[in-house]
Amino acid sequence: MQSLRDSMSQEDSAKPGHYALLAVALLAVSSAGAVLQQMEGVPPLLKASWRMYGTSIVLIPGFIYQWNRMEEGTLQIRDWLLISISAMFLALHFGSWIWSLDHTSLVHSLLFVTSHPLVVVALMPLIGATVRRGHVFGAVIGFLGASIALLEVESNSQVTLIGDAAAFLGAVTVVGYLMIGRHLRSSRRTPVFIYAFPVTLLAGLMLTIGSVSLEGTALTSATPELSALGWMDAVWLPWIAYLSLGPGLCGHTVINTALRWISPIVVSVALIFEPVIGGAIGWAITGEAYIGTWTLIGGPLMLVGAIMVTLEESKNTQNTDTHS
């Protein structure tokens, strides 16, 4: 009950400036897909590793500060094991999503990678969570929309089944990352930077290994587009700096900050509109944004389904708080 009152007072304390902050963060996050898609000539797994390294550097100051303030023995071997598993999920998420950007349209990639609320519903019975009617309705509408959107494969050469599947794999794997993060942040009280920095750095190392093994890149090369350290080259450093400071710092970090004043459900629903905003940003950058009929029908259904699931999950959490 106290948690519910806190959420209501949180909404009351939110000011127009806080919502403006959320809007800027949403724009920053939504721009990542369009920017990554423009980094032509860089293999996708290598591109994903660069993104992780850039973000890791941004997280270092916060990590050092929290590490110095943390009591000795706070993190146990089990926690480090969970951090490693979370890093694997994060690497798979970014690797598969960025790969999808090279193999399907930007809008389809964003639609399927942000469908993780629908994935959560499918996993709920496996983790012993209560599946409510709203969850089922939302999932059915969302997956129906996905099925309709996939019909675009036959009529739009930019859309491919394997590209959409890779983006959806990104949605599946990010659920594992989020669930482990939620456990460590809430149950284990792990400080945010103590969790985020090693997870991001390890994910980058895993993606580098994947890129060397599958894409034929090297740890060092005269050609930046084939080097694990190529992101330091003058050509690519501004791109990685933007992705780290824009979608990374001004995006995800600001979103986490906005949660102090804005209800998590409002933030969650806002983030579901990333495909719409990201598609608009892609059109602004390239002047091209062909969206076929099937996507216009199925895409909104996917968004509606994800919103329904998110709202139902919030209701479920509030009911739990009320009876606790």
KEMIVO-521936 format. One line per 4 residues: number of its first residue (from 1); their letters; for each residue y negated, z, x negated of N, C-alpha, C, O. Coordinates in steps of 0.001 Angstrom, whole numbers. Each point is the difference from the previous one (the first is absolute). Layout:
BEGIN
NUM> A> Y/Z/X/Y/Z/X/Y/Z/X/Y/Z/X | ...;
// end
This chain:
BEGIN
1> MQSL> 1204/0/-845/-1204/0/845/-1255/0/-882/-991/-672/288 | 1072/1448/-1366/-1130/59/-920/-264/-1365/-611/-1147/-410/-173 | 2258/-305/-159/-152/-1326/-598/-688/-959/956/-814/-823/-418 | 1140/928/1699/-614/-861/1006/-1495/302/118/-816/-918/94;
5> RDSM> 455/2216/-99/-1412/374/64/-739/-498/-1233/-1146/-440/89 | 1816/512/-1252/-620/-480/-1233/-271/-1493/80/-1034/-479/-466 | 1983/-261/1068/-178/-1449/127/-1178/-321/911/-774/-916/-277 | 638/1685/1383/-1099/-239/931/-1344/324/-656/-970/-742/152;
9> SQED> 927/1858/-882/-1249/355/-662/-315/-984/-1107/-1166/-221/-328 | 2209/-374/-252/-186/-1012/-1029/-707/-1209/581/-893/-568/-628 | 1302/169/1850/-648/-1121/680/-1455/329/310/-882/-849/-125 | 642/2115/539/-1363/391/337/-918/-30/-1220/-1196/-268/121;
13> SAKP> 1774/549/-1317/-815/68/-1207/-267/-1372/-598/-856/-130/-875 | 1569/-896/1327/-185/-1344/-535/-1355/-555/435/-367/80/1172 | -361/-637/-2118/-1314/-570/248/40/-1514/-220/943/-505/-610 | -1952/-228/1096/-26/-1453/-197/190/-407/-1454/643/-1009/-288;
17> GHYA> -1200/1791/-624/148/-310/-1418/1435/58/-464/401/-759/-882 | 393/1667/1477/1406/115/-368/777/-1229/463/868/-496/-719 | -1178/4/1918/664/-1200/496/-429/-1225/-805/792/-920/-204 | -2047/909/-254/-466/-1097/-854/761/17/-1318/337/-1049/-549;
21> LLAV> -69/2251/49/771/153/-1229/1420/-545/193/537/-685/-871 | 59/1000/2021/1326/-508/310/-2/-1518/100/933/-658/-462 | -1980/101/1066/-97/-1453/143/-77/-686/-1360/636/-1032/-215 | -1412/1604/-702/-110/-566/-1351/1351/79/-709/411/-949/-667;
25> ALLA> 273/2074/813/1314/167/-623/1004/-995/565/812/-557/-738 | -869/334/2051/911/-950/639/-254/-1417/-495/942/-759/-227 | -2210/402/58/-345/-1310/-551/542/-150/-1419/540/-1046/-361 | -689/2100/-436/474/-45/-1386/1511/-170/-64/505/-825/-761;
29> VSSA> 217/1607/1561/1461/-96/17/449/-1379/474/925/-589/-559 | -1590/83/1592/408/-1273/600/-262/-1187/-918/586/-1066/187 | -1455/1237/-1171/-328/-1116/-893/1049/-243/-1067/-10/-1047/-647 | 918/1998/449/948/-96/-1112/872/-1248/91/201/-689/-1001;
33> GAVL> 319/392/2190/892/-1148/151/-667/-1305/-378/576/-814/-722 | -1796/611/1213/-722/-1241/-290/-297/-125/-1487/109/-1088/-565 | -485/2201/-76/-313/-27/-1429/1259/-284/-819/-27/-827/-911 | 1117/1502/1227/1252/-216/-718/493/-1436/151/549/-580/-937;
37> QQME> -748/19/2114/446/-1366/244/-787/-1005/-844/499/-1086/-296 | -1713/1440/-87/-831/-895/-805/306/98/-1498/-507/-801/-786 | 1318/1759/392/356/142/-1421/1140/-958/-337/1116/420/-306 | -1415/-1687/369/1006/-1046/-188/435/-77/-1465/-792/233/-913;
41> GVPP> 2055/-561/715/540/-146/-1347/644/1246/-542/651/-48/-1044 | -818/1182/1734/610/1260/-433/1225/275/865/-125/69/1223 | 1313/90/-1825/1209/294/789/-199/1244/864/-687/930/-421 | 1265/-893/1605/-283/1094/945/366/1396/-483/-775/936/200;
45> LLKA> 1939/-768/-831/377/1332/-470/-920/460/-1128/-348/1178/-86 | -42/-2113/-774/-945/327/-1063/-1341/382/600/-640/953/-444 | 220/-1698/1453/-1263/283/688/49/1410/625/-976/748/-59 | 2101/-414/641/149/1322/613/-61/1100/-1049/-599/1050/234;
49> SWRM> 1219/-1284/-1397/-44/1013/-1065/-1420/193/-502/-411/1126/-283 | -344/-2216/170/-1406/116/-416/-773/878/976/-795/850/-400 | 1044/-1074/1687/-685/800/1030/315/1483/-182/-890/841/129 | 2140/-516/-426/402/1386/-176/-654/616/-1235/-449/1145/50;
53> YGTS> 390/-1886/-1155/-610/537/-1212/-1493/270/199/-522/1024/-440 | -146/-1951/1102/-1423/189/263/-250/1227/854/-912/781/-273 | 1727/-611/1313/-146/1169/869/317/1285/-747/-637/1027/234 | 1622/-1074/-1136/370/1186/-779/-1182/501/-818/-245/1205/-73;
57> IVLI> -491/-2133/-542/-1152/385/-816/-1041/719/852/-595/986/-434 | 379/-1490/1654/-971/626/909/438/1426/362/-839/871/226 | 2149/-640/-173/526/1302/426/53/1030/-1127/176/1188/271 | -324/-1609/-1520/159/907/-1141/-936/1206/50/471/1120/-192;
61> PGFI> -1782/-1289/441/-891/1184/10/435/1056/1014/15/1193/-304 | 340/-1641/1516/449/946/1015/1296/685/-394/185/1186/271 | 719/-1928/-912/1277/567/-443/-225/1087/-1051/583/1081/84 | -1433/-1374/-1077/-262/974/-1065/-626/1269/577/363/1114/-378;
65> YQWN> -1309/-1302/1299/-668/1155/605/991/875/749/10/1217/-184 | 825/-1819/1029/946/783/802/1139/558/-855/519/1078/291 | -131/-1793/-1329/1070/476/-873/-441/1285/-728/782/940/-143 | -2028/-916/-306/-512/1181/-709/-141/1208/924/48/1139/-466;
69> RMEE> -220/-1371/1761/-161/1082/961/1324/434/635/61/1014/694 | 992/-1790/-939/1270/270/656/778/1090/-742/-9/53/-1229 | 669/800/1978/778/1070/-603/1259/-573/-646/573/-976/483 | -161/1590/-1569/1191/-460/-721/1241/180/870/172/1031/651;
73> GTLQ> 679/-2034/-649/1238/65/771/-136/-442/1434/956/102/768 | -2143/-599/-380/-209/-446/1385/911/-1173/327/605/-43/1071 | -507/-914/-1999/872/-1152/195/1373/273/-601/113/354/-1174 | 922/-519/1978/1364/217/-451/688/-1339/-247/-554/-1058/298;
77> IRDW> 1755/1115/-841/747/-1229/-313/190/-839/1258/-91/-1226/-54 | 355/1883/1198/189/-720/1252/-1264/-752/398/70/-1107/535 | -1222/1710/-797/-1265/-657/323/-199/-1250/-850/-434/-1034/509 | 743/1120/-1787/-127/-1168/-881/972/-1094/401/-302/-1187/-122;
81> LLIS> 1482/1597/606/962/-988/477/-548/-731/1222/116/-1222/103 | -717/1977/826/-601/-610/1187/-1176/-909/-383/-191/-1054/606 | -590/1456/-1601/-1109/-829/-469/527/-1320/-550/-596/-1054/221 | 1716/1115/-939/601/-1225/-556/504/-918/1113/-177/-1216/-65;
85> ISAM> 803/1801/1080/492/-808/1120/-1176/-605/764/47/-1158/414 | -1096/1951/-233/-1189/-503/678/-609/-1162/-774/-452/-976/599 | 438/1075/-1928/-520/-1082/-843/818/-1275/193/-551/-1101/7 | 1857/1253/149/853/-1161/241/-361/-661/1326/-88/-1225/83;
89> FLAL> -120/2032/952/-410/-542/1296/-1358/-699/-100/-199/-1068/580 | -735/1678/-1321/-1331/-594/-146/77/-1325/-757/-686/-961/349 | 1521/913/-1382/169/-1235/-760/595/-1097/881/-439/-1149/-53 | 1434/1502/858/608/-974/904/-1007/-455/1053/-26/-1171/380;
93> HFGS> -803/2106/90/-1006/-348/1003/-980/-1031/-538/-187/-1061/595 | -437/1380/-1721/-1005/-909/-541/630/-1286/-523/-566/-1081/160 | 1737/1198/-786/663/-1192/-514/350/-991/1090/-280/-1192/-128 | 891/1674/1202/413/-896/1090/-1208/-519/776/-26/-1162/405;
97> WIWS> -982/2025/-194/-1177/-459/748/-782/-1058/-777/-355/-1042/552 | 89/1308/-1827/-769/-965/-791/798/-1293/-184/-581/-1084/-60 | 1903/1194/-30/834/-1208/-47/-164/-798/1296/-48/-1230/-23 | -38/1936/1146/-139/-684/1291/-1317/-759/95/-74/-1023/681;
101> LDHT> -965/1508/-1353/-1292/-681/38/78/-1406/-578/-799/-869/350 | 1773/650/-1245/189/-1324/-596/942/-873/819/184/-1176/-314 | 417/1743/1366/1047/-734/722/-200/-48/1513/849/-532/715 | -1949/1075/-223/-310/-124/1424/-1518/115/158/-719/212/-976;
105> SLVH> 247/-352/2203/-1455/59/207/-500/1429/-164/761/957/148 | -2043/-823/-452/-601/1315/-180/129/839/1263/355/1176/-73 | -639/-1766/1231/68/738/1265/1418/488/268/188/1151/394 | 806/-1998/-599/1392/409/226/420/1100/-969/686/948/383;
109> SLLF> -1100/-1080/-1635/338/1017/-988/-564/1351/411/695/1013/-76 | -1946/-990/511/-637/1260/402/588/545/1298/145/1211/161 | 192/-2111/765/596/442/1265/1321/726/-245/239/1074/552 | 608/-1663/-1377/1335/569/-185/-3/1205/-928/811/909/177;
113> VTSH> -1712/-879/-1172/-3/1148/-908/-619/1227/661/279/1125/-416 | -1115/-1318/1439/-600/1145/703/795/398/1243/-480/781/821 | 1693/-1316/-682/831/335/1166/844/1242/-248/970/235/720 | -1321/568/-1727/823/1174/-328/120/1024/1124/1009/704/39;
117> PLVV> -1989/-569/898/256/922/1118/1237/-391/805/699/869/522 | -424/-2169/-417/1186/-453/714/1264/355/-779/1031/319/592 | -1116/-375/-1922/1139/361/-842/321/1480/160/1167/392/27 | -2207/426/78/190/1440/153/829/311/1238/869/872/-32;
121> VALM> -1140/-1592/1136/750/232/1237/1486/-286/-218/855/744/482 | -552/-1813/-1202/1397/-352/-259/694/1054/-857/1211/194/105 | -1988/491/-960/582/1001/-892/60/1393/625/726/864/-492 | -1473/-638/1559/-89/1340/580/1352/606/371/225/1174/-293;
125> PLIG> 695/-1926/929/1307/603/307/770/409/-1253/777/953/31 | -992/-1672/-1129/728/286/-1233/-482/1279/-672/758/659/-712 | -2031/-308/943/-552/1206/-635/-79/1170/980/-578/1042/-308 | 1168/-1227/1497/64/1080/978/-1280/243/763/-165/1063/598;
129> ATVR> -756/-2027/-601/-1255/148/734/184/-416/1453/854/-831/310 | -1652/1407/574/89/-300/1427/-654/-1344/300/-1164/-223/-331 | 1925/-668/961/-529/-1306/393/-429/80/1458/836/195/882 | -2122/-343/-623/-535/82/1341/-109/-1392/616/124/-1014/-687;
133> RGHV> -359/990/1995/-85/-1270/708/-1122/-883/-553/158/-1216/-107 | -1288/1831/-240/-1107/-760/-562/363/-668/-1311/-453/-1109/-287 | 1289/1797/-527/470/-592/-1245/792/-1270/287/-216/-1039/-624 | 1132/1141/1576/879/-1131/319/-801/-1178/537/190/-1135/-436;
137> FGAV> -1093/1404/1389/-817/-1080/567/-834/-682/-1091/-82/-1227/-57 | -527/2032/-796/-814/-553/-1069/822/-851/-953/-427/-1081/-406 | 1618/1576/50/859/-740/-926/475/-1310/621/19/-1036/-665 | 361/1082/1932/466/-1210/688/-1112/-1050/39/234/-1169/-305;
141> IGFL> -1438/1589/679/-1130/-941/55/-308/-540/-1401/-250/-1193/-173 | 272/2080/-818/-303/-419/-1361/1008/-993/-554/-379/-1020/-576 | 1657/1315/748/1028/-897/-523/74/-1296/808/352/-1048/-543 | -680/1112/1837/-101/-1228/793/-1123/-873/-569/160/-1211/-154;
145> GASI> -1289/1838/-153/-1098/-736/-605/385/-618/-1325/-389/-1129/-298 | 1156/1867/-509/449/-528/-1292/899/-1212/196/-102/-985/-732 | 989/1066/1732/905/-1120/274/-787/-1242/414/326/-1117/-401 | -1365/1330/1208/-826/-1128/431/-776/-568/-1185/-93/-1217/-160;
149> ALLE> -466/2102/-673/-778/-450/-1165/868/-806/-966/-495/-913/-662 | 1778/1243/579/895/-718/-908/243/-1436/436/422/-824/-812 | -680/506/2080/143/-1379/463/-1005/-919/-699/131/-1223/39 | -1134/1830/-677/-1005/-764/-745/623/-735/-1192/-550/-984/-496;
153> VESN> 1717/1485/45/669/-605/-1156/261/-1484/228/-87/-799/-932 | 408/431/2173/354/-1387/306/-1221/-914/85/131/-1215/-147 | -1316/1781/382/-1168/-850/254/-1111/121/-1037/-954/-777/28 | 1062/1737/-939/-1054/221/-992/627/43/-1384/784/902/-296;
157> SQVT> -1114/-1855/-543/613/-92/-1322/-395/1161/-907/673/262/-997 | -1769/442/1335/-430/1132/-809/855/1242/247/27/908/-831 | 664/-862/1952/797/1157/381/1471/-269/-293/533/-1042/382 | 122/1984/-1061/1425/-141/-286/733/1267/427/-571/1090/11;
161> LIGD> 1833/-1249/337/811/1136/429/197/985/-1145/-75/1212/197 | 330/-1741/-1406/250/891/-1135/-1272/746/-397/62/1150/-436 | -1222/-1807/588/-1261/679/-298/-277/1122/974/-415/1086/-403 | 644/-1338/1694/-184/1048/1009/994/1139/-217/-339/1170/174;
165> AAAF> 1583/-1525/-558/1024/1019/-248/-389/886/-1177/229/1209/26 | -818/-1811/-1060/-439/780/-1162/-1115/963/392/-21/1146/-448 | -906/-1613/1284/-1080/878/467/564/1152/825/-460/1136/-117 | 1461/-1430/954/618/1055/813/757/994/-893/37/1196/289;
169> LGAV> 566/-1702/-1377/632/912/-960/-1048/947/-581/284/1168/-266 | -1495/-1685/74/-1096/853/-450/-303/1101/993/-332/1118/-395 | 442/-1420/1694/-216/1013/1039/1112/1036/-7/-257/1192/165 | 1497/-1643/-356/1144/920/-15/-102/967/-1175/187/1206/163;
173> TVVG> -486/-1742/-1349/-13/838/-1198/-1192/945/-51/96/1079/-586 | -1226/-1467/1192/-1148/902/-27/264/1233/859/-621/1041/-213 | 1533/-1142/1181/356/1162/815/638/1075/-879/-299/1186/141 | 1188/-1616/-1058/609/955/-918/-1037/675/-875/56/1209/-223;
177> YLMI> -995/-1983/-269/-1090/530/-831/-834/1013/787/-328/1068/-516 | -14/-1400/1764/-836/881/812/743/1281/389/-590/1080/21 | 1881/-1203/287/769/1178/415/158/986/-1150/-132/1208/192 | 413/-1722/-1387/129/890/-1155/-1350/631/-318/-85/1190/-301;
181> GRHL> -969/-2003/371/-1332/527/-257/-375/1095/976/-574/1016/-391 | 897/-1218/1662/-308/1011/1022/750/1290/-282/-554/1089/148 | 1824/-1209/-558/800/1194/-307/-586/770/-1185/-159/1219/61 | -159/-1938/-1132/-524/663/-1191/-1397/581/229/-340/1053/-540;
185> RSSR> -467/-1752/1350/-1371/451/228/-50/1178/974/-849/880/-138 | 1761/-858/1130/-40/1058/1012/964/1129/-308/-418/1153/-113 | 1702/-1460/-25/998/1046/-216/-82/601/-1404/118/1214/-170 | -317/-2057/-818/-23/467/-1384/-1418/300/-500/-175/531/-1096;
189> RTPV> -843/-877/1912/-1400/265/-363/-380/-648/-1329/-750/582/-783 | 1258/-1769/532/-320/-703/-1243/-1407/-590/96/-282/-723/955 | -610/1005/-1908/-1353/-577/30/57/-1526/7/918/-598/-561 | -1903/-23/1198/48/-1429/245/66/-822/-1284/774/-954/-77;
193> FIYA> -1569/1307/-933/2/-781/-1228/1244/274/-846/460/-872/-738 | 75/2075/848/1235/329/-714/1144/-854/529/934/-326/-732 | -1014/-28/2001/1008/-884/601/-332/-1468/-247/865/-773/-411 | -2101/390/658/-361/-1420/2/48/-633/-1385/465/-1132/-136;
197> FPVT> -937/1837/-903/-61/-614/-1333/1375/-349/-560/218/-1157/-359 | 734/2115/265/1308/-378/-555/744/-1019/850/708/-853/-536 | -861/933/1868/659/-972/870/-525/-1404/-275/774/-950/-114 | -2093/829/9/-611/-1313/-223/345/-547/-1376/325/-1180/-135;
201> LLAG> -394/2028/-889/314/-449/-1369/1465/-409/-117/311/-1038/-585 | 591/1852/1140/1427/-337/-42/282/-1295/756/816/-811/-437 | -1485/616/1567/173/-1239/762/-429/-1197/-838/656/-1041/21 | -1759/1186/-763/-445/-1075/-876/1026/-324/-1068/264/-1171/-269;
205> LMLT> 324/2203/-350/1020/-214/-1028/1238/-689/588/578/-888/-625 | -182/1304/1826/1152/-626/660/-278/-1469/306/875/-849/-169 | -2082/555/614/-370/-1387/299/-57/-837/-1275/340/-1182/19 | -766/1784/-1120/-4/-715/-1274/1418/-368/-413/258/-1125/-429;
209> IGSV> 658/2078/560/1409/-274/-317/528/-1118/892/707/-893/-467 | -1057/947/1765/429/-1046/921/-593/-1351/-368/682/-1022/84 | -1949/1008/-492/-648/-1256/-355/618/-602/-1260/227/-1208/-60 | 48/2044/-951/622/-482/-1236/1394/-539/286/412/-1008/-574;
213> SLEG> 319/1686/1472/1380/-389/290/91/-1225/895/857/-858/-209 | -1738/766/1210/130/-1038/1028/-1004/-1143/-142/259/-1112/461 | -1390/1373/-1087/-1045/-1016/-76/-201/-578/-1398/-802/-912/-198 | 1545/1457/-771/-87/-519/-1353/-1276/351/-737/-362/-675/-963;
217> TALT> -322/1717/1398/-1214/414/-693/373/851/-1215/1168/336/-200 | -2174/6/-605/236/780/-1212/-957/1184/-42/-1003/38/713 | 1344/942/-1578/-896/1146/-136/-1328/-431/-602/-1056/503/384 | 1111/-1426/-1321/-1219/-574/-580/179/-1505/-101/1095/-486/-281;
221> SATP> -2168/-244/510/51/-1459/-66/-1420/-532/-204/-976/607/440 | 887/-1751/-1116/-1304/-620/-191/-560/-504/1316/-1209/-186/141 | 2102/-37/831/-407/-435/1333/-102/1223/907/1026/607/309 | -2221/-224/128/-162/1224/804/862/2/1256/508/1045/407;
225> ELSA> -342/-2225/211/768/-92/1252/1489/258/-188/751/48/974 | -319/119/-2228/1408/268/-279/187/1315/-747/1070/262/-550 | -2114/563/531/36/1234/-775/-162/1230/883/-801/7/935 | 1576/1037/-1245/-129/1256/736/-1382/602/-185/-485/734/860;
229> LGWM> -148/-1045/-1983/-1335/519/-289/-1084/-1035/292/-1153/174/-394 | 1526/-1244/1080/-954/-1073/270/-1161/408/863/-1030/-675/12 | 1173/1779/721/-1094/453/865/-1208/463/-809/-1105/104/533 | 1318/179/-1840/-1105/401/-854/-833/-1181/-486/-1086/185/-549;
233> DAVW> 1596/-1401/751/-720/-1192/-420/-1312/-120/776/-86/412/1157 | -923/-977/-1800/-1324/-102/614/21/-797/1297/-843/201/874 | 1819/-1114/-751/87/-814/1213/443/834/1186/-529/-149/1101 | 1512/1038/-1323/617/711/1112/-491/1427/186/214/593/1058;
237> LPWI> -872/-33/-2070/-460/1382/108/-934/227/1193/141/1018/678 | -1091/-1920/-389/-847/217/1184/785/25/1303/-342/752/912 | 1394/-1568/-814/832/-5/1208/702/1344/179/-7/571/1091 | 609/-74/-2164/725/1265/77/-978/1152/214/310/957/710;
241> AYLS> -1498/-1049/-1327/-1010/1039/203/-395/65/1467/-146/1089/556 | -30/-2254/80/-361/11/1425/1124/600/838/-247/842/863 | 1494/-1280/-1120/1122/507/792/166/1513/-160/406/689/935 | -723/-182/-2122/141/1432/-256/-1140/801/603/220/1042/618;
245> LGPG> -1445/-1535/-802/-1174/718/486/-299/-289/1465/-530/855/709 | 875/-2086/-246/-257/-392/1385/1069/526/941/-157/1083/564 | 1264/-1844/-378/1080/474/875/590/1336/-441/429/794/837 | -404/-537/-2166/583/1246/-481/-886/1203/235/308/851/835;
249> LCGH> -1420/-775/-1574/-868/1172/72/-830/37/1280/57/974/751 | -833/-2042/-497/-868/-34/1188/792/-196/1284/-509/264/1089 | 1746/-724/-1205/833/-205/1170/849/1220/314/-355/811/854 | 1480/-687/-1550/969/1057/317/-557/1401/-257/236/913/791;
253> TVIN> -970/-739/-1887/-535/1331/-290/-1039/427/1031/-21/1154/427 | -841/-2091/-29/-1020/315/1008/654/268/1356/-461/860/750 | 1521/-1583/-435/719/242/1252/546/1423/26/-115/699/1007 | 712/-273/-2125/503/1372/-80/-1139/1010/135/184/1069/583;
257> TALR> -1357/-1402/-1118/-1162/881/120/-497/54/1442/-381/1063/491 | 385/-2222/191/-481/-73/1381/845/849/946/-469/395/1067 | 1710/-115/-1454/878/812/839/-528/1435/157/453/734/879 | -1404/-337/-1723/-593/1327/149/-810/96/1288/-125/1080/577;
261> WISP> -427/-2210/-125/-893/13/1162/562/-781/1188/-315/311/1148 | 1143/-1323/-1416/485/-884/1061/1481/268/239/769/179/-944 | -382/-154/2207/1388/255/364/942/-998/-668/-312/-1190/-55 | 1469/1651/-457/966/-906/-631/437/-1137/918/285/-1098/-477;
265> IVVS> -227/1341/1788/443/-1047/915/-1026/-1134/50/368/-1171/90 | -1655/1522/-149/-1048/-1025/-12/101/-834/-1272/-124/-1224/41 | 348/1886/-1163/135/-704/-1275/1235/-899/12/-57/-1143/-454 | 1171/1658/971/1248/-772/27/-147/-1255/850/429/-1080/-409;
269> VALI> -1035/1213/1595/-186/-1152/882/-946/-1012/-653/216/-1208/100 | -1252/1698/-760/-953/-899/-662/698/-836/-1063/-277/-1192/-137 | 1181/1813/-614/681/-709/-1086/946/-1079/517/337/-927/-737 | 91/1032/1984/893/-1012/565/-716/-1342/136/644/-1047/68;
273> FEPV> -1972/1081/-30/-764/-1239/144/-253/-693/-1344/-797/-934/-80 | 1472/1390/-958/-148/-635/-1306/326/-1497/16/-702/-760/-668 | 1739/290/1401/264/-1450/35/-1169/-807/552/-288/-1093/-488 | -387/1628/1504/-1133/-713/597/-1147/-86/-995/-558/-1074/-226;
277> IGGA> 208/2211/-367/-1115/39/-947/350/-762/-1272/-827/-736/-538 | 2068/917/55/425/-691/-1204/6/-1512/176/-375/-741/-908 | 808/282/2100/-25/-1436/283/-1412/-545/10/-251/-1101/-490 | -688/1882/1057/-1406/-417/33/-585/-70/-1403/-771/-906/-315;
281> IGWA> 1144/1875/-534/-479/-6/-1383/576/-1205/-746/-700/-651/-777 | 1979/360/1020/611/-1170/-617/-696/-1281/402/-201/-889/-827 | -171/789/2101/-734/-1183/482/-1370/-84/-663/-457/-1088/-351 | -202/2242/177/-1325/13/-624/71/-445/-1456/-929/-629/-507;
285> ITGE> 2031/955/-163/138/-354/-1415/399/-1463/-184/-548/-696/-854 | 1506/235/1662/548/-1339/-210/-517/-1034/989/66/-1199/-269 | -580/1649/1415/-421/-934/1034/1167/-562/782/-166/-902/821 | 1366/1446/-1082/1206/-467/684/720/1190/625/248/1003/-669;
289> AYIG> 79/-1116/1927/739/1074/681/673/-569/1239/-316/382/1126 | 1257/-1312/-1353/698/-586/1137/962/1024/594/870/526/-694 | -1034/-254/1971/893/918/714/579/-759/1183/-729/-425/897 | 2031/261/-905/661/-776/1037/111/741/1320/-318/1186/97;
293> TWTL> 774/-1907/914/116/562/1353/951/1178/49/-290/1011/640 | 1441/-1136/-1323/992/1072/54/-531/1283/-650/303/1102/457 | -1089/-1251/-1517/-596/1173/-647/-1057/630/900/-124/1224/55 | -636/-2057/647/-1021/521/918/624/778/1150/-624/905/555;
297> IGGP> 1866/-1261/-197/698/724/1073/731/1214/-549/-135/1107/522 | 908/-1320/-1574/828/1075/-535/-760/1034/-803/333/1184/45 | -1366/-1618/-792/-752/934/-828/-609/1151/777/212/1156/-365 | -969/-1433/1432/-565/1106/788/1067/925/578/-219/1208/96;
301> LMLV> 1374/-1760/290/1077/852/514/510/946/-1090/321/1156/276 | -248/-1651/-1515/411/859/-1107/-1000/1131/-200/387/1146/-233 | -1671/-1471/324/-1031/1025/-166/43/1016/1137/-115/1204/-227 | 283/-1702/1455/73/895/1159/1205/933/-120/-105/1197/268;
305> GAIM> 1247/-1752/-672/1192/818/-166/-192/1083/-1048/400/1147/201 | -1017/-1516/-1326/-237/979/-1062/-965/1083/458/175/1172/-332 | -1196/-1562/1097/-963/982/515/690/950/982/-237/1208/-34 | 1092/-1753/911/711/843/964/878/1029/-703/40/1166/391;
309> VTLE> 656/-1606/-1422/853/919/-756/-838/1073/-683/363/1176/6 | -1483/-1583/-592/-872/944/-692/-571/1040/963/-42/1189/-316 | -399/-1645/1498/-539/926/1003/1082/948/509/-259/1184/213 | 1468/-1703/-19/1104/837/476/378/1039/-1036/313/1141/341;
313> ESKN> -342/-1531/-1599/330/947/-1061/-1041/1111/-65/334/1156/-261 | -1589/-1507/498/-1055/1016/37/215/955/1161/-161/1212/-142 | 528/-1769/1304/270/830/1182/1172/938/-256/-12/1165/396 | 1030/-1708/-1074/1182/785/-317/-358/1155/-922/494/1115/162;
317> TQNT> -1373/-1399/-1143/-425/1042/-942/-802/1077/715/163/1188/-281 | -1045/-1605/1220/-806/956/734/856/890/898/-257/1197/129 | 1279/-1796/490/904/787/841/748/1041/-832/201/1135/433 | 206/-1547/-1639/699/918/-887/-914/1159/-387/416/1159/-18;
321> DTHS> -1690/-1499/-297/-957/1034/-364/-259/960/1157/-153/1205/-203 | 104/-1755/1431/-287/821/1165/1072/1037/236/-298/1124/405 | 1549/-1489/-653/1112/905/257/391/814/-1210/980/744/44 | -1740/-872/-1143/348/770/-1201/-717/1344/-7/170/785/-932;
// end
